Amino acid sequence: MRSWCLCQICTCGRHHCPHGTTRIYENSGISCPTTEYLEKYPTYGNVLPPQSLKPKQEFRPCRRKMEGITTFK
């Protein structure tokens, strides 16, 4: 039984070959040429996510006087 590589099976273009680098990438200085993400998007430093804009859920009791009316019949 012959083992197939992903690059020999997949034709969709979304998968990359898990094998080592090819001669194209040997002298290019790219740290990981098997990922397309590193080529398209810049690296960022230690960036914290923005603070939440959701209001805090604090209990606010009603200060009005209670009515003596019921809805029960």
CHARMM internal coordinates of N, CA and C (Angstrom, degrees):
IC EDIT
DIST 1 N 1 CA 1.4537
DIST 1 CA 1 C 1.5303
ANGL 1 N 1 CA 1 C 108.48
DIST 1 C 2 N 1.2990
ANGL 1 CA 1 C 2 N 116.14
DIHE 1 N 1 CA 1 C 2 N 133.55
DIST 2 N 2 CA 1.4622
ANGL 1 C 2 N 2 CA 122.05
DIHE 1 CA 1 C 2 N 2 CA -177.89
DIST 2 CA 2 C 1.5256
ANGL 2 N 2 CA 2 C 109.67
DIHE 1 C 2 N 2 CA 2 C -96.20
DIST 2 C 3 N 1.3189
ANGL 2 CA 2 C 3 N 116.66
DIHE 2 N 2 CA 2 C 3 N 135.66
DIST 3 N 3 CA 1.4617
ANGL 2 C 3 N 3 CA 119.80
DIHE 2 CA 2 C 3 N 3 CA 176.76
DIST 3 CA 3 C 1.5206
ANGL 3 N 3 CA 3 C 108.93
DIHE 2 C 3 N 3 CA 3 C -89.92
DIST 3 C 4 N 1.3165
ANGL 3 CA 3 C 4 N 115.91
DIHE 3 N 3 CA 3 C 4 N 134.62
DIST 4 N 4 CA 1.4566
ANGL 3 C 4 N 4 CA 121.64
DIHE 3 CA 3 C 4 N 4 CA -177.16
DIST 4 CA 4 C 1.5238
ANGL 4 N 4 CA 4 C 109.86
DIHE 3 C 4 N 4 CA 4 C -102.28
DIST 4 C 5 N 1.3027
ANGL 4 CA 4 C 5 N 115.60
DIHE 4 N 4 CA 4 C 5 N 145.13
DIST 5 N 5 CA 1.4585
ANGL 4 C 5 N 5 CA 121.36
DIHE 4 CA 4 C 5 N 5 CA 175.50
DIST 5 CA 5 C 1.5249
ANGL 5 N 5 CA 5 C 108.50
DIHE 4 C 5 N 5 CA 5 C -87.30
DIST 5 C 6 N 1.3124
ANGL 5 CA 5 C 6 N 116.80
DIHE 5 N 5 CA 5 C 6 N 154.87
DIST 6 N 6 CA 1.4632
ANGL 5 C 6 N 6 CA 121.52
DIHE 5 CA 5 C 6 N 6 CA 179.14
DIST 6 CA 6 C 1.5257
ANGL 6 N 6 CA 6 C 111.51
DIHE 5 C 6 N 6 CA 6 C -59.27
DIST 6 C 7 N 1.3329
ANGL 6 CA 6 C 7 N 116.81
DIHE 6 N 6 CA 6 C 7 N -37.02
DIST 7 N 7 CA 1.4648
ANGL 6 C 7 N 7 CA 119.55
DIHE 6 CA 6 C 7 N 7 CA -179.15
DIST 7 CA 7 C 1.5251
ANGL 7 N 7 CA 7 C 111.84
DIHE 6 C 7 N 7 CA 7 C -69.25
DIST 7 C 8 N 1.3233
ANGL 7 CA 7 C 8 N 118.40
DIHE 7 N 7 CA 7 C 8 N -19.44
DIST 8 N 8 CA 1.4571
ANGL 7 C 8 N 8 CA 122.01
DIHE 7 CA 7 C 8 N 8 CA 177.35
DIST 8 CA 8 C 1.5253
ANGL 8 N 8 CA 8 C 111.78
DIHE 7 C 8 N 8 CA 8 C -87.17
DIST 8 C 9 N 1.3198
ANGL 8 CA 8 C 9 N 117.57
DIHE 8 N 8 CA 8 C 9 N -21.67
DIST 9 N 9 CA 1.4660
ANGL 8 C 9 N 9 CA 121.92
DIHE 8 CA 8 C 9 N 9 CA -176.74
DIST 9 CA 9 C 1.5248
ANGL 9 N 9 CA 9 C 111.99
DIHE 8 C 9 N 9 CA 9 C -96.58
DIST 9 C 10 N 1.3155
ANGL 9 CA 9 C 10 N 117.22
DIHE 9 N 9 CA 9 C 10 N -48.63
DIST 10 N 10 CA 1.4627
ANGL 9 C 10 N 10 CA 122.45
DIHE 9 CA 9 C 10 N 10 CA -171.75
DIST 10 CA 10 C 1.5229
ANGL 10 N 10 CA 10 C 111.58
DIHE 9 C 10 N 10 CA 10 C -82.61
DIST 10 C 11 N 1.3258
ANGL 10 CA 10 C 11 N 116.13
DIHE 10 N 10 CA 10 C 11 N 135.69
DIST 11 N 11 CA 1.4695
ANGL 10 C 11 N 11 CA 121.38
DIHE 10 CA 10 C 11 N 11 CA 177.10
DIST 11 CA 11 C 1.5235
ANGL 11 N 11 CA 11 C 111.92
DIHE 10 C 11 N 11 CA 11 C -125.10
DIST 11 C 12 N 1.3381
ANGL 11 CA 11 C 12 N 117.91
DIHE 11 N 11 CA 11 C 12 N 9.88
DIST 12 N 12 CA 1.4656
ANGL 11 C 12 N 12 CA 120.20
DIHE 11 CA 11 C 12 N 12 CA -176.71
DIST 12 CA 12 C 1.5274
ANGL 12 N 12 CA 12 C 112.29
DIHE 11 C 12 N 12 CA 12 C -77.73
DIST 12 C 13 N 1.3387
ANGL 12 CA 12 C 13 N 118.33
DIHE 12 N 12 CA 12 C 13 N -23.83
DIST 13 N 13 CA 1.4547
ANGL 12 C 13 N 13 CA 120.87
DIHE 12 CA 12 C 13 N 13 CA 179.35
DIST 13 CA 13 C 1.5125
ANGL 13 N 13 CA 13 C 114.62
DIHE 12 C 13 N 13 CA 13 C 91.77
DIST 13 C 14 N 1.3264
ANGL 13 CA 13 C 14 N 118.44
DIHE 13 N 13 CA 13 C 14 N -6.20
DIST 14 N 14 CA 1.4628
ANGL 13 C 14 N 14 CA 121.41
DIHE 13 CA 13 C 14 N 14 CA -179.57
DIST 14 CA 14 C 1.5265
ANGL 14 N 14 CA 14 C 112.40
DIHE 13 C 14 N 14 CA 14 C -89.89
DIST 14 C 15 N 1.3200
ANGL 14 CA 14 C 15 N 117.14
DIHE 14 N 14 CA 14 C 15 N -19.09
DIST 15 N 15 CA 1.4575
ANGL 14 C 15 N 15 CA 120.83
DIHE 14 CA 14 C 15 N 15 CA -177.77
DIST 15 CA 15 C 1.5225
ANGL 15 N 15 CA 15 C 110.14
DIHE 14 C 15 N 15 CA 15 C -100.31
DIST 15 C 16 N 1.3170
ANGL 15 CA 15 C 16 N 115.20
DIHE 15 N 15 CA 15 C 16 N 146.36
DIST 16 N 16 CA 1.4585
ANGL 15 C 16 N 16 CA 121.23
DIHE 15 CA 15 C 16 N 16 CA 178.93
DIST 16 CA 16 C 1.5194
ANGL 16 N 16 CA 16 C 108.94
DIHE 15 C 16 N 16 CA 16 C -112.50
DIST 16 C 17 N 1.3032
ANGL 16 CA 16 C 17 N 115.81
DIHE 16 N 16 CA 16 C 17 N 151.39
DIST 17 N 17 CA 1.4545
ANGL 16 C 17 N 17 CA 122.26
DIHE 16 CA 16 C 17 N 17 CA -179.55
DIST 17 CA 17 C 1.5279
ANGL 17 N 17 CA 17 C 109.69
DIHE 16 C 17 N 17 CA 17 C -67.40
DIST 17 C 18 N 1.3369
ANGL 17 CA 17 C 18 N 117.78
DIHE 17 N 17 CA 17 C 18 N 129.26
DIST 18 N 18 CA 1.4638
ANGL 17 C 18 N 18 CA 119.94
DIHE 17 CA 17 C 18 N 18 CA -179.99
DIST 18 CA 18 C 1.5264
ANGL 18 N 18 CA 18 C 113.34
DIHE 17 C 18 N 18 CA 18 C -78.45
DIST 18 C 19 N 1.3208
ANGL 18 CA 18 C 19 N 117.98
DIHE 18 N 18 CA 18 C 19 N -2.54
DIST 19 N 19 CA 1.4657
ANGL 18 C 19 N 19 CA 120.67
DIHE 18 CA 18 C 19 N 19 CA 178.70
DIST 19 CA 19 C 1.5180
ANGL 19 N 19 CA 19 C 110.99
DIHE 18 C 19 N 19 CA 19 C -66.13
DIST 19 C 20 N 1.3025
ANGL 19 CA 19 C 20 N 115.55
DIHE 19 N 19 CA 19 C 20 N 173.76
DIST 20 N 20 CA 1.4592
ANGL 19 C 20 N 20 CA 121.18
DIHE 19 CA 19 C 20 N 20 CA 178.28
DIST 20 CA 20 C 1.5243
ANGL 20 N 20 CA 20 C 111.18
DIHE 19 C 20 N 20 CA 20 C -65.13
DIST 20 C 21 N 1.3115
ANGL 20 CA 20 C 21 N 116.17
DIHE 20 N 20 CA 20 C 21 N -178.70
DIST 21 N 21 CA 1.4579
ANGL 20 C 21 N 21 CA 121.41
DIHE 20 CA 20 C 21 N 21 CA -176.48
DIST 21 CA 21 C 1.5197
ANGL 21 N 21 CA 21 C 111.36
DIHE 20 C 21 N 21 CA 21 C -73.43
DIST 21 C 22 N 1.2988
ANGL 21 CA 21 C 22 N 114.93
DIHE 21 N 21 CA 21 C 22 N 159.23
DIST 22 N 22 CA 1.4623
ANGL 21 C 22 N 22 CA 120.66
DIHE 21 CA 21 C 22 N 22 CA 176.30
DIST 22 CA 22 C 1.5188
ANGL 22 N 22 CA 22 C 108.83
DIHE 21 C 22 N 22 CA 22 C -97.62
DIST 22 C 23 N 1.3029
ANGL 22 CA 22 C 23 N 117.78
DIHE 22 N 22 CA 22 C 23 N 175.60
DIST 23 N 23 CA 1.4646
ANGL 22 C 23 N 23 CA 121.99
DIHE 22 CA 22 C 23 N 23 CA -177.07
DIST 23 CA 23 C 1.5285
ANGL 23 N 23 CA 23 C 111.96
DIHE 22 C 23 N 23 CA 23 C -63.63
DIST 23 C 24 N 1.2989
ANGL 23 CA 23 C 24 N 119.04
DIHE 23 N 23 CA 23 C 24 N -24.17
DIST 24 N 24 CA 1.4631
ANGL 23 C 24 N 24 CA 122.00
DIHE 23 CA 23 C 24 N 24 CA -179.15
DIST 24 CA 24 C 1.5277
ANGL 24 N 24 CA 24 C 110.33
DIHE 23 C 24 N 24 CA 24 C -61.44
DIST 24 C 25 N 1.3222
ANGL 24 CA 24 C 25 N 116.40
DIHE 24 N 24 CA 24 C 25 N -37.45
DIST 25 N 25 CA 1.4595
ANGL 24 C 25 N 25 CA 121.26
DIHE 24 CA 24 C 25 N 25 CA -173.53
DIST 25 CA 25 C 1.5309
ANGL 25 N 25 CA 25 C 114.55
DIHE 24 C 25 N 25 CA 25 C -94.24
DIST 25 C 26 N 1.3177
ANGL 25 CA 25 C 26 N 119.24
DIHE 25 N 25 CA 25 C 26 N -2.31
DIST 26 N 26 CA 1.4623
ANGL 25 C 26 N 26 CA 120.72
DIHE 25 CA 25 C 26 N 26 CA -174.76
DIST 26 CA 26 C 1.5238
ANGL 26 N 26 CA 26 C 112.92
DIHE 25 C 26 N 26 CA 26 C -61.72
DIST 26 C 27 N 1.3275
ANGL 26 CA 26 C 27 N 119.36
DIHE 26 N 26 CA 26 C 27 N -42.16
DIST 27 N 27 CA 1.4586
ANGL 26 C 27 N 27 CA 122.22
DIHE 26 CA 26 C 27 N 27 CA -175.84
DIST 27 CA 27 C 1.5282
ANGL 27 N 27 CA 27 C 113.20
DIHE 26 C 27 N 27 CA 27 C -110.05
DIST 27 C 28 N 1.3219
ANGL 27 CA 27 C 28 N 117.72
DIHE 27 N 27 CA 27 C 28 N 13.61
DIST 28 N 28 CA 1.4595
ANGL 27 C 28 N 28 CA 119.75
DIHE 27 CA 27 C 28 N 28 CA -175.23
DIST 28 CA 28 C 1.5248
ANGL 28 N 28 CA 28 C 113.14
DIHE 27 C 28 N 28 CA 28 C -84.83
DIST 28 C 29 N 1.3229
ANGL 28 CA 28 C 29 N 119.02
DIHE 28 N 28 CA 28 C 29 N -20.58
DIST 29 N 29 CA 1.4603
ANGL 28 C 29 N 29 CA 121.48
DIHE 28 CA 28 C 29 N 29 CA 179.59
DIST 29 CA 29 C 1.5152
ANGL 29 N 29 CA 29 C 113.76
DIHE 28 C 29 N 29 CA 29 C 86.01
DIST 29 C 30 N 1.3164
ANGL 29 CA 29 C 30 N 119.13
DIHE 29 N 29 CA 29 C 30 N 5.63
DIST 30 N 30 CA 1.4628
ANGL 29 C 30 N 30 CA 122.08
DIHE 29 CA 29 C 30 N 30 CA 177.92
DIST 30 CA 30 C 1.5271
ANGL 30 N 30 CA 30 C 107.95
DIHE 29 C 30 N 30 CA 30 C -75.97
DIST 30 C 31 N 1.3330
ANGL 30 CA 30 C 31 N 116.70
DIHE 30 N 30 CA 30 C 31 N 131.05
DIST 31 N 31 CA 1.4608
ANGL 30 C 31 N 31 CA 120.41
DIHE 30 CA 30 C 31 N 31 CA -175.48
DIST 31 CA 31 C 1.5257
ANGL 31 N 31 CA 31 C 112.45
DIHE 30 C 31 N 31 CA 31 C -70.25
DIST 31 C 32 N 1.3199
ANGL 31 CA 31 C 32 N 118.21
DIHE 31 N 31 CA 31 C 32 N -38.77
DIST 32 N 32 CA 1.4672
ANGL 31 C 32 N 32 CA 121.59
DIHE 31 CA 31 C 32 N 32 CA -178.94
DIST 32 CA 32 C 1.5250
ANGL 32 N 32 CA 32 C 108.54
DIHE 31 C 32 N 32 CA 32 C -141.86
DIST 32 C 33 N 1.3116
ANGL 32 CA 32 C 33 N 118.85
DIHE 32 N 32 CA 32 C 33 N 89.14
DIST 33 N 33 CA 1.4576
ANGL 32 C 33 N 33 CA 120.81
DIHE 32 CA 32 C 33 N 33 CA -175.05
DIST 33 CA 33 C 1.5185
ANGL 33 N 33 CA 33 C 114.35
DIHE 32 C 33 N 33 CA 33 C -72.53
DIST 33 C 34 N 1.3365
ANGL 33 CA 33 C 34 N 119.07
DIHE 33 N 33 CA 33 C 34 N -7.84
DIST 34 N 34 CA 1.4573
ANGL 33 C 34 N 34 CA 120.23
DIHE 33 CA 33 C 34 N 34 CA -178.49
DIST 34 CA 34 C 1.5237
ANGL 34 N 34 CA 34 C 112.36
DIHE 33 C 34 N 34 CA 34 C -80.80
DIST 34 C 35 N 1.3396
ANGL 34 CA 34 C 35 N 118.50
DIHE 34 N 34 CA 34 C 35 N -10.38
DIST 35 N 35 CA 1.4615
ANGL 34 C 35 N 35 CA 120.21
DIHE 34 CA 34 C 35 N 35 CA 178.95
DIST 35 CA 35 C 1.5243
ANGL 35 N 35 CA 35 C 110.23
DIHE 34 C 35 N 35 CA 35 C -108.68
DIST 35 C 36 N 1.2906
ANGL 35 CA 35 C 36 N 115.67
DIHE 35 N 35 CA 35 C 36 N 130.36
DIST 36 N 36 CA 1.4596
ANGL 35 C 36 N 36 CA 121.96
DIHE 35 CA 35 C 36 N 36 CA 179.29
DIST 36 CA 36 C 1.5267
ANGL 36 N 36 CA 36 C 110.98
DIHE 35 C 36 N 36 CA 36 C -78.02
DIST 36 C 37 N 1.3229
ANGL 36 CA 36 C 37 N 116.94
DIHE 36 N 36 CA 36 C 37 N -22.77
DIST 37 N 37 CA 1.4665
ANGL 36 C 37 N 37 CA 122.01
DIHE 36 CA 36 C 37 N 37 CA -177.69
DIST 37 CA 37 C 1.5245
ANGL 37 N 37 CA 37 C 111.40
DIHE 36 C 37 N 37 CA 37 C -60.96
DIST 37 C 38 N 1.3237
ANGL 37 CA 37 C 38 N 117.16
DIHE 37 N 37 CA 37 C 38 N -42.58
DIST 38 N 38 CA 1.4636
ANGL 37 C 38 N 38 CA 120.56
DIHE 37 CA 37 C 38 N 38 CA -178.99
DIST 38 CA 38 C 1.5236
ANGL 38 N 38 CA 38 C 112.07
DIHE 37 C 38 N 38 CA 38 C -65.78
DIST 38 C 39 N 1.3209
ANGL 38 CA 38 C 39 N 117.21
DIHE 38 N 38 CA 38 C 39 N -27.89
DIST 39 N 39 CA 1.4588
ANGL 38 C 39 N 39 CA 120.74
DIHE 38 CA 38 C 39 N 39 CA 179.68
DIST 39 CA 39 C 1.5227
ANGL 39 N 39 CA 39 C 112.11
DIHE 38 C 39 N 39 CA 39 C -77.29
DIST 39 C 40 N 1.3256
ANGL 39 CA 39 C 40 N 117.73
DIHE 39 N 39 CA 39 C 40 N -33.79
DIST 40 N 40 CA 1.4667
ANGL 39 C 40 N 40 CA 121.46
DIHE 39 CA 39 C 40 N 40 CA -173.32
DIST 40 CA 40 C 1.5273
ANGL 40 N 40 CA 40 C 114.09
DIHE 39 C 40 N 40 CA 40 C -91.27
DIST 40 C 41 N 1.3410
ANGL 40 CA 40 C 41 N 118.20
DIHE 40 N 40 CA 40 C 41 N -32.35
DIST 41 N 41 CA 1.4566
ANGL 40 C 41 N 41 CA 120.61
DIHE 40 CA 40 C 41 N 41 CA -172.27
DIST 41 CA 41 C 1.5271
ANGL 41 N 41 CA 41 C 110.66
DIHE 40 C 41 N 41 CA 41 C -116.70
DIST 41 C 42 N 1.3338
ANGL 41 CA 41 C 42 N 117.74
DIHE 41 N 41 CA 41 C 42 N 137.85
DIST 42 N 42 CA 1.4720
ANGL 41 C 42 N 42 CA 120.34
DIHE 41 CA 41 C 42 N 42 CA 179.77
DIST 42 CA 42 C 1.5298
ANGL 42 N 42 CA 42 C 110.81
DIHE 41 C 42 N 42 CA 42 C -74.00
DIST 42 C 43 N 1.3120
ANGL 42 CA 42 C 43 N 115.25
DIHE 42 N 42 CA 42 C 43 N 157.43
DIST 43 N 43 CA 1.4609
ANGL 42 C 43 N 43 CA 119.46
DIHE 42 CA 42 C 43 N 43 CA 176.91
DIST 43 CA 43 C 1.5247
ANGL 43 N 43 CA 43 C 109.32
DIHE 42 C 43 N 43 CA 43 C -87.85
DIST 43 C 44 N 1.3070
ANGL 43 CA 43 C 44 N 116.00
DIHE 43 N 43 CA 43 C 44 N 143.63
DIST 44 N 44 CA 1.4546
ANGL 43 C 44 N 44 CA 121.93
DIHE 43 CA 43 C 44 N 44 CA 179.51
DIST 44 CA 44 C 1.5184
ANGL 44 N 44 CA 44 C 108.84
DIHE 43 C 44 N 44 CA 44 C -117.10
DIST 44 C 45 N 1.3096
ANGL 44 CA 44 C 45 N 115.42
DIHE 44 N 44 CA 44 C 45 N 155.94
DIST 45 N 45 CA 1.4604
ANGL 44 C 45 N 45 CA 120.61
DIHE 44 CA 44 C 45 N 45 CA 178.96
DIST 45 CA 45 C 1.5115
ANGL 45 N 45 CA 45 C 111.21
DIHE 44 C 45 N 45 CA 45 C -77.14
DIST 45 C 46 N 1.2968
ANGL 45 CA 45 C 46 N 115.66
DIHE 45 N 45 CA 45 C 46 N -153.43
DIST 46 N 46 CA 1.4535
ANGL 45 C 46 N 46 CA 121.99
DIHE 45 CA 45 C 46 N 46 CA 179.17
DIST 46 CA 46 C 1.5208
ANGL 46 N 46 CA 46 C 109.36
DIHE 45 C 46 N 46 CA 46 C -78.00
DIST 46 C 47 N 1.3133
ANGL 46 CA 46 C 47 N 117.98
DIHE 46 N 46 CA 46 C 47 N 93.13
DIST 47 N 47 CA 1.4605
ANGL 46 C 47 N 47 CA 122.89
DIHE 46 CA 46 C 47 N 47 CA -178.10
DIST 47 CA 47 C 1.5216
ANGL 47 N 47 CA 47 C 108.42
DIHE 46 C 47 N 47 CA 47 C -109.16
DIST 47 C 48 N 1.3199
ANGL 47 CA 47 C 48 N 116.17
DIHE 47 N 47 CA 47 C 48 N 123.66
DIST 48 N 48 CA 1.4587
ANGL 47 C 48 N 48 CA 120.85
DIHE 47 CA 47 C 48 N 48 CA 178.33
DIST 48 CA 48 C 1.5241
ANGL 48 N 48 CA 48 C 110.39
DIHE 47 C 48 N 48 CA 48 C -81.82
DIST 48 C 49 N 1.3357
ANGL 48 CA 48 C 49 N 118.41
DIHE 48 N 48 CA 48 C 49 N 147.77
DIST 49 N 49 CA 1.4576
ANGL 48 C 49 N 49 CA 120.38
DIHE 48 CA 48 C 49 N 49 CA 177.29
DIST 49 CA 49 C 1.5253
ANGL 49 N 49 CA 49 C 110.46
DIHE 48 C 49 N 49 CA 49 C -67.51
DIST 49 C 50 N 1.3358
ANGL 49 CA 49 C 50 N 118.19
DIHE 49 N 49 CA 49 C 50 N 154.95
DIST 50 N 50 CA 1.4644
ANGL 49 C 50 N 50 CA 120.04
DIHE 49 CA 49 C 50 N 50 CA 179.53
DIST 50 CA 50 C 1.5294
ANGL 50 N 50 CA 50 C 111.14
DIHE 49 C 50 N 50 CA 50 C -66.97
DIST 50 C 51 N 1.3252
ANGL 50 CA 50 C 51 N 115.57
DIHE 50 N 50 CA 50 C 51 N 155.70
DIST 51 N 51 CA 1.4601
ANGL 50 C 51 N 51 CA 121.03
DIHE 50 CA 50 C 51 N 51 CA 178.94
DIST 51 CA 51 C 1.5272
ANGL 51 N 51 CA 51 C 109.84
DIHE 50 C 51 N 51 CA 51 C -69.48
DIST 51 C 52 N 1.3066
ANGL 51 CA 51 C 52 N 116.43
DIHE 51 N 51 CA 51 C 52 N 150.16
DIST 52 N 52 CA 1.4515
ANGL 51 C 52 N 52 CA 121.99
DIHE 51 CA 51 C 52 N 52 CA -179.26
DIST 52 CA 52 C 1.5273
ANGL 52 N 52 CA 52 C 110.80
DIHE 51 C 52 N 52 CA 52 C -69.55
DIST 52 C 53 N 1.3235
ANGL 52 CA 52 C 53 N 116.17
DIHE 52 N 52 CA 52 C 53 N 138.66
DIST 53 N 53 CA 1.4587
ANGL 52 C 53 N 53 CA 121.32
DIHE 52 CA 52 C 53 N 53 CA 177.80
DIST 53 CA 53 C 1.5287
ANGL 53 N 53 CA 53 C 111.90
DIHE 52 C 53 N 53 CA 53 C -96.77
DIST 53 C 54 N 1.3194
ANGL 53 CA 53 C 54 N 116.28
DIHE 53 N 53 CA 53 C 54 N 3.26
DIST 54 N 54 CA 1.4541
ANGL 53 C 54 N 54 CA 121.22
DIHE 53 CA 53 C 54 N 54 CA -179.74
DIST 54 CA 54 C 1.5299
ANGL 54 N 54 CA 54 C 109.65
DIHE 53 C 54 N 54 CA 54 C -69.35
DIST 54 C 55 N 1.3371
ANGL 54 CA 54 C 55 N 118.42
DIHE 54 N 54 CA 54 C 55 N 131.34
DIST 55 N 55 CA 1.4703
ANGL 54 C 55 N 55 CA 119.72
DIHE 54 CA 54 C 55 N 55 CA -179.86
DIST 55 CA 55 C 1.5304
ANGL 55 N 55 CA 55 C 110.99
DIHE 54 C 55 N 55 CA 55 C -68.11
DIST 55 C 56 N 1.3120
ANGL 55 CA 55 C 56 N 116.37
DIHE 55 N 55 CA 55 C 56 N 149.45
DIST 56 N 56 CA 1.4569
ANGL 55 C 56 N 56 CA 121.23
DIHE 55 CA 55 C 56 N 56 CA 179.78
DIST 56 CA 56 C 1.5248
ANGL 56 N 56 CA 56 C 109.58
DIHE 55 C 56 N 56 CA 56 C -73.16
DIST 56 C 57 N 1.3256
ANGL 56 CA 56 C 57 N 115.77
DIHE 56 N 56 CA 56 C 57 N 139.37
DIST 57 N 57 CA 1.4592
ANGL 56 C 57 N 57 CA 121.47
DIHE 56 CA 56 C 57 N 57 CA -179.62
DIST 57 CA 57 C 1.5252
ANGL 57 N 57 CA 57 C 108.77
DIHE 56 C 57 N 57 CA 57 C -89.93
DIST 57 C 58 N 1.3143
ANGL 57 CA 57 C 58 N 116.80
DIHE 57 N 57 CA 57 C 58 N 91.87
DIST 58 N 58 CA 1.4550
ANGL 57 C 58 N 58 CA 121.72
DIHE 57 CA 57 C 58 N 58 CA 178.25
DIST 58 CA 58 C 1.5234
ANGL 58 N 58 CA 58 C 108.84
DIHE 57 C 58 N 58 CA 58 C -105.66
DIST 58 C 59 N 1.3243
ANGL 58 CA 58 C 59 N 116.09
DIHE 58 N 58 CA 58 C 59 N 141.63
DIST 59 N 59 CA 1.4551
ANGL 58 C 59 N 59 CA 121.07
DIHE 58 CA 58 C 59 N 59 CA 179.63
DIST 59 CA 59 C 1.5183
ANGL 59 N 59 CA 59 C 109.48
DIHE 58 C 59 N 59 CA 59 C -73.58
DIST 59 C 60 N 1.3305
ANGL 59 CA 59 C 60 N 115.94
DIHE 59 N 59 CA 59 C 60 N 127.59
DIST 60 N 60 CA 1.4659
ANGL 59 C 60 N 60 CA 121.83
DIHE 59 CA 59 C 60 N 60 CA 178.29
DIST 60 CA 60 C 1.5287
ANGL 60 N 60 CA 60 C 108.14
DIHE 59 C 60 N 60 CA 60 C -121.12
DIST 60 C 61 N 1.3247
ANGL 60 CA 60 C 61 N 118.08
DIHE 60 N 60 CA 60 C 61 N 100.41
DIST 61 N 61 CA 1.4640
ANGL 60 C 61 N 61 CA 119.51
DIHE 60 CA 60 C 61 N 61 CA -178.83
DIST 61 CA 61 C 1.5269
ANGL 61 N 61 CA 61 C 111.07
DIHE 60 C 61 N 61 CA 61 C -70.77
DIST 61 C 62 N 1.3284
ANGL 61 CA 61 C 62 N 114.86
DIHE 61 N 61 CA 61 C 62 N 149.30
DIST 62 N 62 CA 1.4610
ANGL 61 C 62 N 62 CA 120.90
DIHE 61 CA 61 C 62 N 62 CA 178.24
DIST 62 CA 62 C 1.5302
ANGL 62 N 62 CA 62 C 108.58
DIHE 61 C 62 N 62 CA 62 C -77.27
DIST 62 C 63 N 1.3177
ANGL 62 CA 62 C 63 N 117.20
DIHE 62 N 62 CA 62 C 63 N 128.09
DIST 63 N 63 CA 1.4701
ANGL 62 C 63 N 63 CA 121.74
DIHE 62 CA 62 C 63 N 63 CA -175.89
DIST 63 CA 63 C 1.5300
ANGL 63 N 63 CA 63 C 112.37
DIHE 62 C 63 N 63 CA 63 C -95.16
DIST 63 C 64 N 1.3547
ANGL 63 CA 63 C 64 N 117.13
DIHE 63 N 63 CA 63 C 64 N -1.49
DIST 64 N 64 CA 1.4646
ANGL 63 C 64 N 64 CA 119.71
DIHE 63 CA 63 C 64 N 64 CA -179.44
DIST 64 CA 64 C 1.5295
ANGL 64 N 64 CA 64 C 111.06
DIHE 63 C 64 N 64 CA 64 C -77.85
DIST 64 C 65 N 1.3226
ANGL 64 CA 64 C 65 N 115.06
DIHE 64 N 64 CA 64 C 65 N 161.54
DIST 65 N 65 CA 1.4524
ANGL 64 C 65 N 65 CA 120.69
DIHE 64 CA 64 C 65 N 65 CA 177.87
DIST 65 CA 65 C 1.5259
ANGL 65 N 65 CA 65 C 109.58
DIHE 64 C 65 N 65 CA 65 C -75.31
DIST 65 C 66 N 1.3350
ANGL 65 CA 65 C 66 N 116.99
DIHE 65 N 65 CA 65 C 66 N 140.98
DIST 66 N 66 CA 1.4530
ANGL 65 C 66 N 66 CA 121.47
DIHE 65 CA 65 C 66 N 66 CA -178.01
DIST 66 CA 66 C 1.5306
ANGL 66 N 66 CA 66 C 110.57
DIHE 65 C 66 N 66 CA 66 C -74.68
DIST 66 C 67 N 1.3399
ANGL 66 CA 66 C 67 N 116.06
DIHE 66 N 66 CA 66 C 67 N 136.29
DIST 67 N 67 CA 1.4655
ANGL 66 C 67 N 67 CA 120.71
DIHE 66 CA 66 C 67 N 67 CA 177.53
DIST 67 CA 67 C 1.5204
ANGL 67 N 67 CA 67 C 108.75
DIHE 66 C 67 N 67 CA 67 C -79.38
DIST 67 C 68 N 1.2872
ANGL 67 CA 67 C 68 N 117.34
DIHE 67 N 67 CA 67 C 68 N 150.15
DIST 68 N 68 CA 1.4630
ANGL 67 C 68 N 68 CA 122.12
DIHE 67 CA 67 C 68 N 68 CA -179.76
DIST 68 CA 68 C 1.5196
ANGL 68 N 68 CA 68 C 112.16
DIHE 67 C 68 N 68 CA 68 C -94.79
DIST 68 C 69 N 1.3132
ANGL 68 CA 68 C 69 N 119.78
DIHE 68 N 68 CA 68 C 69 N 22.23
DIST 69 N 69 CA 1.4614
ANGL 68 C 69 N 69 CA 123.36
DIHE 68 CA 68 C 69 N 69 CA -176.90
DIST 69 CA 69 C 1.5319
ANGL 69 N 69 CA 69 C 108.71
DIHE 68 C 69 N 69 CA 69 C -97.80
DIST 69 C 70 N 1.3459
ANGL 69 CA 69 C 70 N 115.65
DIHE 69 N 69 CA 69 C 70 N 135.97
DIST 70 N 70 CA 1.4577
ANGL 69 C 70 N 70 CA 120.27
DIHE 69 CA 69 C 70 N 70 CA 178.20
DIST 70 CA 70 C 1.5216
ANGL 70 N 70 CA 70 C 109.90
DIHE 69 C 70 N 70 CA 70 C -113.42
DIST 70 C 71 N 1.3073
ANGL 70 CA 70 C 71 N 116.77
DIHE 70 N 70 CA 70 C 71 N 157.35
DIST 71 N 71 CA 1.4692
ANGL 70 C 71 N 71 CA 121.51
DIHE 70 CA 70 C 71 N 71 CA 176.98
DIST 71 CA 71 C 1.5214
ANGL 71 N 71 CA 71 C 110.38
DIHE 70 C 71 N 71 CA 71 C -100.65
DIST 71 C 72 N 1.3351
ANGL 71 CA 71 C 72 N 118.13
DIHE 71 N 71 CA 71 C 72 N -2.65
DIST 72 N 72 CA 1.4531
ANGL 71 C 72 N 72 CA 122.41
DIHE 71 CA 71 C 72 N 72 CA -179.95
DIST 72 CA 72 C 1.5190
ANGL 72 N 72 CA 72 C 110.12
DIHE 71 C 72 N 72 CA 72 C -75.84
DIST 72 C 73 N 1.3437
ANGL 72 CA 72 C 73 N 117.30
DIHE 72 N 72 CA 72 C 73 N 136.00
DIST 73 N 73 CA 1.4666
ANGL 72 C 73 N 73 CA 121.74
DIHE 72 CA 72 C 73 N 73 CA 179.50
DIST 73 CA 73 C 1.4897
ANGL 73 N 73 CA 73 C 111.43
DIHE 72 C 73 N 73 CA 73 C -120.82
END
COOR INIT
IC SEED 1 N 1 CA 1 C
IC BUILD
